């Protein structure tokens, strides 16, 4: 069940969160590309998606922790690519990867966010394991 008052499907592969003022790619990198991503590949994909002006934007990027947490909702039930429960609004199609890269990095490590439990953790940036990316543009209004 989607929180239809909060999220707007822009009918161009993007979803706008009216609470945070952020626009998200509707399908994650796994769903769009059918492949896993290392941190560097995730950053490169953001550049590629920006270059083609996907969703009419050239500003796609990896989200930070504050931004990704706006999507994590323990009341929202969706399914990842393995049919496991994740906490992501149903306006996003089921089947994404549960773990996505964030933009923060420290040396050789990047940061992952897990939609199963809302946790972040560091991982070697070159590891592509089972990570994906959910791109964003816009900014959260600051009071």
Backbone as ProteinMPNN parsed JSONL, in Angstrom:
{"seq_chain_A": "XXXXXXXXXXXXXXXXXXXXXXXXXXXXXXXXXXXXXXXXXXXXXXXXXXXXXXXXXXXXXXXXXXXXXXXXXXXXXXXXXXXXXXXXXXXXXXXXXXXXXXXXXXXXXXXXXXXXXXXXXXXXXXXXXXXXXXXXXXXXXXX", "coords_chain_A": {"N_chain_A": [[0.847, -1.188, 0.0], [0.653, 2.119, -0.931], [1.734, 5.286, 0.286], [-0.073, 7.474, -0.76], [-0.546, 10.215, -0.542], [1.857, 11.307, 0.049], [3.89, 10.509, -1.801], [4.588, 11.078, -5.237], [4.087, 9.751, -8.348], [5.88, 10.479, -11.09], [5.509, 9.631, -13.636], [7.633, 9.265, -15.371], [9.6, 7.553, -14.744], [10.482, 8.427, -12.34], [10.009, 9.354, -8.876], [8.53, 11.665, -6.736], [9.021, 12.807, -3.491], [6.884, 14.417, -1.551], [7.112, 15.326, 1.033], [9.857, 15.502, 1.681], [10.896, 16.84, -0.457], [12.531, 15.612, -2.278], [13.513, 13.924, -5.278], [13.358, 10.719, -6.559], [14.861, 7.977, -8.313], [12.741, 5.637, -9.744], [13.059, 2.845, -10.096], [15.648, 0.837, -8.787], [19.243, 0.557, -9.374], [19.794, -2.171, -9.836], [17.297, -3.112, -10.787], [17.001, -1.587, -13.112], [19.356, -2.063, -14.588], [20.12, -4.707, -14.237], [22.375, -5.659, -12.888], [25.017, -5.859, -10.387], [26.533, -3.34, -8.266], [29.631, -1.749, -7.586], [30.912, 0.757, -5.31], [32.205, 2.79, -6.788], [31.227, 2.221, -9.351], [28.534, 2.763, -8.916], [28.594, 5.521, -8.488], [29.52, 6.295, -10.99], [27.372, 5.444, -12.557], [25.413, 7.236, -11.724], [26.392, 9.534, -12.93], [26.105, 8.774, -15.624], [23.303, 8.512, -15.848], [22.559, 11.11, -15.299], [23.745, 12.381, -17.479], [22.174, 11.557, -19.666], [19.96, 12.937, -19.058], [17.878, 11.772, -17.534], [14.539, 11.589, -16.452], [14.357, 14.277, -16.869], [16.448, 15.515, -15.507], [19.764, 16.601, -14.712], [21.102, 16.197, -12.441], [21.461, 13.869, -10.907], [22.487, 11.765, -8.207], [24.268, 9.865, -5.669], [22.501, 9.187, -2.684], [22.693, 10.806, 0.591], [22.974, 9.801, 4.078], [20.909, 10.987, 5.611], [19.069, 11.609, 3.604], [18.396, 9.044, 2.458], [17.186, 7.88, 4.619], [14.736, 9.131, 4.644], [13.214, 7.609, 2.967], [13.023, 5.172, 4.214], [10.732, 3.292, 5.946], [9.214, 1.84, 8.56], [6.59, 1.021, 8.621], [5.959, 0.59, 6.009], [5.702, -1.964, 3.647], [7.452, -3.824, 1.401], [8.883, -5.876, -1.194], [12.082, -7.32, -1.693], [14.465, -8.298, -4.285], [14.684, -10.972, -3.754], [12.329, -11.682, -2.627], [12.154, -11.075, 0.016], [11.175, -9.198, 2.93], [11.24, -5.683, 2.841], [11.537, -2.258, 3.883], [10.157, -0.071, 2.259], [8.301, 2.248, 0.464], [5.39, 1.237, -1.387], [5.028, 2.546, -3.793], [7.325, 2.377, -5.128], [8.498, -0.085, -7.31], [8.307, -3.613, -6.55], [11.101, -5.827, -5.972], [13.676, -4.63, -5.876], [17.176, -4.363, -4.941], [18.046, -4.903, -1.544], [20.151, -3.576, -0.291], [21.819, -0.528, -0.7], [24.205, 1.769, -2.069], [25.532, 4.655, -0.418], [26.448, 8.165, -0.611], [28.575, 8.83, 1.058], [31.984, 8.367, 1.885], [35.033, 6.951, 3.043], [38.279, 6.914, 2.8], [39.15, 3.823, 1.531], [36.654, 2.812, 1.873], [33.135, 2.652, 1.407], [29.723, 3.611, 2.131], [26.921, 1.682, 3.013], [23.356, 1.315, 2.83], [20.711, -0.422, 4.363], [17.625, -1.593, 3.474], [16.211, -3.54, 4.799], [16.543, -3.368, 7.571], [17.156, -0.742, 8.208], [19.753, 0.002, 8.761], [23.08, 1.364, 8.524], [26.264, 0.647, 7.109], [29.8, 0.256, 6.728], [31.755, -0.603, 3.85], [34.238, -2.113, 1.81], [34.967, -0.223, -1.014], [35.37, -1.295, -3.58], [34.099, -3.677, -3.588], [31.541, -5.528, -5.012], [29.581, -7.353, -4.468], [26.292, -7.819, -3.452], [25.129, -5.252, -3.973], [23.311, -2.29, -4.725], [22.026, 0.731, -6.171], [20.155, 3.629, -5.479], [19.22, 6.372, -7.0], [19.081, 9.964, -6.473], [17.767, 13.334, -6.639], [17.615, 16.864, -5.867], [16.906, 18.654, -2.784], [16.654, 18.426, 0.761], [14.47, 20.539, 2.488], [15.812, 23.03, 4.551], [15.392, 24.222, 7.836]], "CA_chain_A": [[0.0, 0.0, 0.0], [1.466, 3.329, -1.052], [1.31, 6.5, 0.975], [-0.329, 8.255, -1.973], [-0.495, 11.658, -0.287], [3.245, 11.73, 0.21], [4.702, 10.245, -2.978], [3.96, 11.354, -6.53], [4.722, 9.09, -9.49], [5.988, 11.5, -12.135], [5.24, 8.967, -14.924], [8.827, 9.317, -16.219], [10.618, 6.734, -14.087], [10.889, 9.073, -11.093], [9.006, 9.539, -7.831], [8.84, 12.812, -5.881], [8.571, 12.756, -2.104], [6.412, 15.781, -1.283], [7.545, 15.725, 2.379], [11.288, 15.844, 1.736], [11.239, 17.597, -1.657], [13.518, 14.862, -3.04], [13.016, 13.094, -6.368], [14.082, 9.454, -6.578], [14.69, 7.083, -9.439], [11.699, 4.706, -9.294], [13.69, 1.528, -10.032], [17.058, 0.951, -8.416], [20.192, 0.167, -10.407], [19.614, -3.587, -10.152], [16.098, -3.262, -11.603], [17.188, -0.938, -14.417], [20.532, -2.545, -15.32], [20.317, -6.146, -14.064], [23.743, -5.954, -12.439], [25.429, -5.329, -9.083], [27.361, -2.145, -8.361], [30.595, -1.314, -6.576], [30.66, 2.17, -5.002], [32.65, 3.593, -7.93], [30.269, 2.006, -10.44], [27.296, 3.47, -8.551], [28.842, 6.942, -8.772], [29.609, 6.423, -12.44], [26.017, 5.306, -13.091], [24.743, 8.519, -11.466], [26.838, 10.418, -14.003], [25.488, 8.334, -16.882], [21.868, 8.827, -15.786], [22.495, 12.57, -15.419], [24.139, 12.748, -18.843], [21.044, 11.363, -20.578], [18.863, 13.764, -18.516], [16.783, 10.906, -17.115], [13.566, 12.342, -15.658], [14.626, 15.696, -17.15], [17.421, 16.07, -14.564], [21.196, 16.325, -14.875], [21.655, 16.304, -11.092], [21.348, 12.601, -10.175], [23.636, 11.464, -7.352], [24.03, 8.933, -4.578], [21.942, 9.898, -1.532], [23.394, 10.725, 1.868], [22.216, 9.016, 5.055], [19.673, 11.702, 5.957], [18.145, 11.482, 2.476], [17.887, 7.676, 2.306], [16.303, 7.601, 5.757], [13.389, 9.634, 4.351], [12.501, 6.532, 2.273], [12.887, 4.005, 5.092], [9.502, 3.421, 6.731], [8.939, 0.523, 9.132], [5.199, 0.665, 8.322], [5.861, 0.252, 4.579], [6.168, -3.315, 3.36], [7.713, -4.088, 0.001], [9.698, -7.092, -1.306], [13.311, -7.166, -2.477], [14.573, -9.209, -5.43], [14.617, -12.345, -3.256], [11.034, -11.878, -1.99], [12.268, -10.762, 1.445], [10.534, -7.945, 3.316], [12.011, -4.452, 3.027], [10.687, -1.149, 4.331], [10.195, 0.923, 1.196], [6.933, 2.469, 0.011], [4.957, 0.431, -2.532], [5.074, 3.299, -5.049], [8.52, 1.834, -5.772], [8.166, -1.467, -7.664], [8.998, -4.661, -5.802], [12.206, -6.462, -6.678], [14.987, -3.984, -5.833], [18.145, -4.887, -3.993], [17.807, -4.321, -0.217], [21.276, -2.728, 0.119], [22.217, 0.477, -1.689], [25.34, 2.616, -1.711], [25.329, 6.07, -0.105], [27.554, 8.947, -1.172], [29.701, 9.012, 1.972], [33.128, 7.48, 1.718], [36.173, 7.237, 3.905], [39.379, 6.103, 2.283], [38.758, 2.752, 0.617], [35.348, 2.299, 2.259], [31.912, 3.376, 1.131], [28.673, 3.328, 3.098], [25.732, 1.001, 2.515], [22.119, 1.398, 3.606], [19.949, -1.658, 4.233], [16.186, -1.379, 3.613], [15.602, -4.561, 5.66], [16.601, -2.999, 8.985], [17.455, 0.682, 8.388], [21.122, 0.187, 9.243], [24.159, 1.704, 7.605], [27.54, 0.004, 7.436], [30.88, 0.534, 5.787], [32.221, -1.744, 3.081], [35.271, -1.798, 0.827], [34.278, 0.36, -2.172], [35.493, -2.095, -4.795], [33.279, -4.884, -3.459], [30.251, -5.336, -5.675], [28.631, -8.246, -3.814], [24.898, -7.662, -3.841], [24.772, -3.872, -3.719], [22.732, -1.54, -5.827], [22.031, 2.176, -5.969], [18.902, 4.329, -5.765], [19.664, 7.744, -7.203], [18.221, 11.035, -5.989], [18.146, 14.728, -6.838], [16.873, 17.799, -5.028], [17.475, 18.806, -1.449], [15.71, 18.51, 1.868], [14.398, 21.928, 2.974], [16.438, 23.298, 5.869], [14.615, 25.26, 8.531]], "C_chain_A": [[0.886, 1.242, 0.0], [0.864, 4.466, -0.248], [1.081, 7.552, -0.111], [-0.324, 9.758, -1.753], [0.931, 12.179, -0.254], [4.052, 11.61, -1.08], [3.912, 10.486, -4.253], [4.76, 10.644, -7.607], [4.705, 10.088, -10.635], [5.789, 10.932, -13.547], [6.422, 9.051, -15.897], [9.969, 8.493, -15.616], [11.126, 7.333, -12.795], [9.693, 9.207, -10.157], [9.442, 10.723, -6.979], [8.212, 12.604, -4.51], [8.174, 14.18, -1.722], [6.779, 16.252, 0.123], [8.981, 16.216, 2.386], [11.734, 16.71, 0.566], [12.319, 16.911, -2.505], [12.822, 14.092, -4.158], [13.951, 11.899, -6.5], [13.867, 8.736, -7.892], [13.747, 5.964, -8.959], [12.239, 3.284, -9.153], [15.155, 1.708, -9.661], [17.944, 0.447, -9.56], [20.057, -1.287, -10.816], [18.426, -3.767, -11.095], [16.291, -2.69, -13.008], [18.284, -1.598, -15.252], [20.744, -4.051, -15.225], [21.724, -6.526, -13.657], [23.986, -5.346, -11.067], [26.353, -4.139, -9.301], [28.378, -2.074, -7.235], [30.295, 0.165, -6.314], [31.042, 3.051, -6.188], [31.704, 3.445, -9.114], [28.95, 2.724, -10.168], [27.439, 4.963, -8.844], [28.883, 7.207, -10.276], [28.209, 6.339, -13.074], [25.211, 6.586, -12.862], [25.124, 9.53, -12.546], [26.203, 10.077, -15.338], [24.016, 8.723, -16.945], [21.661, 10.342, -15.899], [22.767, 13.011, -16.855], [22.977, 12.612, -19.826], [19.808, 12.151, -20.131], [17.639, 12.925, -18.185], [15.837, 11.694, -16.21], [13.762, 13.841, -15.759], [15.614, 16.341, -16.174], [18.845, 15.673, -14.937], [21.889, 16.28, -13.508], [21.542, 15.02, -10.264], [22.634, 12.323, -9.406], [23.262, 10.382, -6.357], [23.479, 9.724, -3.394], [22.869, 9.842, -0.321], [22.483, 9.991, 2.86], [20.897, 9.691, 5.423], [18.625, 11.532, 4.852], [17.561, 10.081, 2.363], [16.941, 7.327, 3.443], [14.894, 8.149, 5.543], [12.564, 8.581, 3.611], [12.223, 5.334, 3.171], [11.693, 4.217, 6.013], [9.131, 2.035, 7.241], [7.494, 0.084, 8.895], [5.009, 0.254, 6.861], [6.44, -1.143, 4.366], [6.27, -3.474, 1.842], [8.555, -5.364, -0.025], [10.93, -6.805, -2.152], [13.362, -8.225, -3.57], [14.485, -10.668, -5.027], [13.274, -12.647, -2.582], [11.046, -11.63, -0.496], [11.672, -9.384, 1.715], [11.551, -6.813, 3.467], [11.025, -3.339, 3.34], [10.842, 0.05, 3.392], [8.781, 1.031, 0.648], [6.628, 1.692, -1.275], [4.851, 1.228, -3.827], [6.312, 2.89, -5.848], [8.232, 0.363, -6.084], [8.954, -2.477, -6.834], [10.116, -5.246, -6.663], [13.533, -5.734, -6.652], [15.937, -4.753, -4.925], [17.913, -4.187, -2.657], [18.921, -3.362, 0.209], [21.699, -1.818, -1.027], [23.377, 1.305, -1.154], [24.877, 4.033, -1.398], [26.557, 6.834, -0.58], [28.751, 9.073, -0.244], [30.757, 7.94, 1.747], [34.209, 7.903, 2.696], [37.295, 6.318, 3.463], [38.876, 5.096, 1.269], [37.371, 2.2, 0.919], [34.224, 3.245, 1.856], [30.892, 2.995, 2.188], [27.475, 2.717, 2.391], [24.548, 1.313, 3.415], [21.318, 0.139, 3.318], [18.461, -1.401, 4.503], [15.49, -2.468, 4.422], [15.514, -4.065, 7.101], [16.956, -1.528, 9.245], [18.862, 0.979, 8.848], [22.061, 0.621, 8.123], [25.406, 0.946, 8.059], [28.55, 0.343, 6.352], [31.29, -0.753, 5.089], [33.268, -1.255, 2.094], [34.596, -1.388, -0.484], [34.324, -0.499, -3.425], [34.65, -3.361, -4.741], [31.935, -4.641, -4.121], [29.188, -6.294, -5.171], [27.219, -8.155, -4.329], [24.42, -6.255, -3.486], [24.187, -3.242, -4.964], [22.816, -0.058, -5.489], [20.642, 2.699, -6.296], [19.252, 5.812, -5.801], [18.602, 8.754, -6.778], [18.676, 12.366, -6.573], [17.213, 15.613, -6.033], [17.547, 17.924, -3.675], [16.366, 18.938, -0.424], [15.663, 19.962, 2.337], [15.001, 22.054, 4.365], [15.65, 24.413, 6.543], [15.499, 26.347, 9.097]], "O_chain_A": [[1.767, 1.384, 0.847], [-0.354, 4.587, -0.122], [1.932, 8.409, -0.351], [-0.115, 10.51, -2.706], [1.175, 13.36, -0.501], [4.816, 12.514, -1.416], [2.732, 10.148, -4.346], [5.955, 10.89, -7.771], [3.638, 10.495, -11.096], [5.888, 11.663, -14.533], [6.237, 8.926, -17.107], [11.14, 8.702, -15.931], [12.082, 6.827, -12.207], [8.537, 9.177, -10.579], [10.593, 10.784, -6.545], [7.033, 12.27, -4.389], [9.034, 15.05, -1.587], [6.761, 17.454, 0.387], [9.294, 17.225, 3.019], [12.835, 17.259, 0.592], [12.946, 17.55, -3.35], [11.68, 13.66, -4.005], [15.172, 12.048, -6.547], [12.814, 8.869, -8.515], [13.948, 5.41, -7.878], [11.909, 2.591, -8.19], [15.823, 2.615, -10.157], [17.448, -0.029, -10.581], [20.185, -1.617, -11.995], [18.527, -4.487, -12.089], [15.793, -3.254, -13.982], [18.167, -1.687, -16.474], [21.468, -4.622, -16.04], [22.219, -7.589, -14.033], [23.269, -4.444, -10.635], [26.891, -3.955, -10.393], [28.046, -2.305, -6.073], [29.496, 0.762, -7.035], [30.293, 3.956, -6.556], [31.41, 4.421, -9.803], [28.321, 3.238, -11.093], [26.526, 5.59, -9.38], [28.353, 8.206, -10.764], [27.903, 7.075, -14.012], [24.414, 6.976, -13.715], [24.279, 10.29, -13.019], [25.81, 10.965, -16.095], [23.539, 9.207, -17.971], [20.702, 10.797, -16.522], [22.1, 13.904, -17.377], [22.81, 13.447, -20.714], [18.745, 12.051, -20.744], [16.51, 13.298, -18.504], [16.287, 12.39, -15.3], [13.386, 14.589, -14.857], [15.626, 17.562, -16.022], [19.097, 14.565, -15.411], [23.117, 16.321, -13.43], [21.529, 15.086, -9.034], [23.731, 12.607, -9.887], [22.092, 10.026, -6.216], [23.949, 10.831, -3.129], [23.717, 8.957, -0.213], [21.364, 9.609, 2.52], [19.872, 9.018, 5.533], [17.443, 11.336, 5.132], [16.351, 9.935, 2.19], [15.996, 6.561, 3.253], [13.952, 7.688, 6.187], [11.335, 8.649, 3.624], [11.292, 4.568, 2.919], [11.639, 5.192, 6.763], [8.777, 1.155, 6.457], [7.2, -1.109, 8.961], [4.001, -0.365, 6.519], [7.529, -1.457, 4.846], [5.299, -3.281, 1.111], [8.906, -5.882, 1.035], [10.849, -6.142, -3.186], [12.401, -8.971, -3.756], [14.235, -11.524, -5.876], [13.089, -13.731, -2.029], [10.072, -11.933, 0.194], [11.665, -8.516, 0.843], [12.579, -6.963, 4.128], [9.827, -3.466, 3.09], [11.54, 1.021, 3.681], [8.133, 0.015, 0.395], [7.495, 1.517, -2.131], [4.604, 0.637, -4.878], [6.354, 3.032, -7.07], [7.768, -0.366, -5.207], [10.104, -2.24, -6.464], [10.09, -5.174, -7.891], [14.461, -6.162, -7.338], [15.532, -5.684, -4.228], [17.614, -2.993, -2.636], [18.675, -2.436, 0.982], [21.906, -2.26, -2.156], [23.511, 1.513, 0.052], [23.951, 4.549, -2.024], [27.58, 6.236, -0.912], [29.847, 9.393, -0.705], [30.457, 6.781, 1.461], [34.282, 9.058, 3.114], [37.273, 5.113, 3.712], [38.253, 5.461, 0.272], [36.946, 1.227, 0.296], [34.346, 4.466, 1.951], [31.163, 2.152, 3.044], [27.066, 3.167, 1.32], [24.711, 1.547, 4.612], [21.25, -0.317, 2.176], [18.08, -1.038, 5.616], [14.299, -2.346, 4.709], [14.518, -4.314, 7.78], [17.044, -1.119, 10.403], [19.146, 2.094, 9.285], [21.866, 0.295, 6.952], [25.572, 0.645, 9.241], [28.196, 0.67, 5.22], [31.19, -1.843, 5.651], [33.198, -0.128, 1.603], [33.752, -2.117, -1.005], [33.411, -0.439, -4.249], [34.504, -4.046, -5.753], [31.263, -3.654, -3.823], [28.002, -6.076, -5.419], [26.968, -8.386, -5.511], [23.424, -6.091, -2.781], [24.518, -3.605, -6.092], [23.591, 0.35, -4.623], [20.022, 2.271, -7.27], [19.542, 6.424, -4.773], [17.409, 8.455, -6.727], [19.835, 12.513, -6.959], [16.158, 15.174, -5.575], [18.622, 17.37, -3.449], [15.296, 19.482, -0.696], [16.712, 20.564, 2.564], [14.709, 21.249, 5.25], [15.29, 25.41, 5.917], [15.001, 27.291, 9.71]]}, "name": "protein", "num_of_chains": 1, "seq": "XXXXXXXXXXXXXXXXXXXXXXXXXXXXXXXXXXXXXXXXXXXXXXXXXXXXXXXXXXXXXXXXXXXXXXXXXXXXXXXXXXXXXXXXXXXXXXXXXXXXXXXXXXXXXXXXXXXXXXXXXXXXXXXXXXXXXXXXXXXXXXX"}
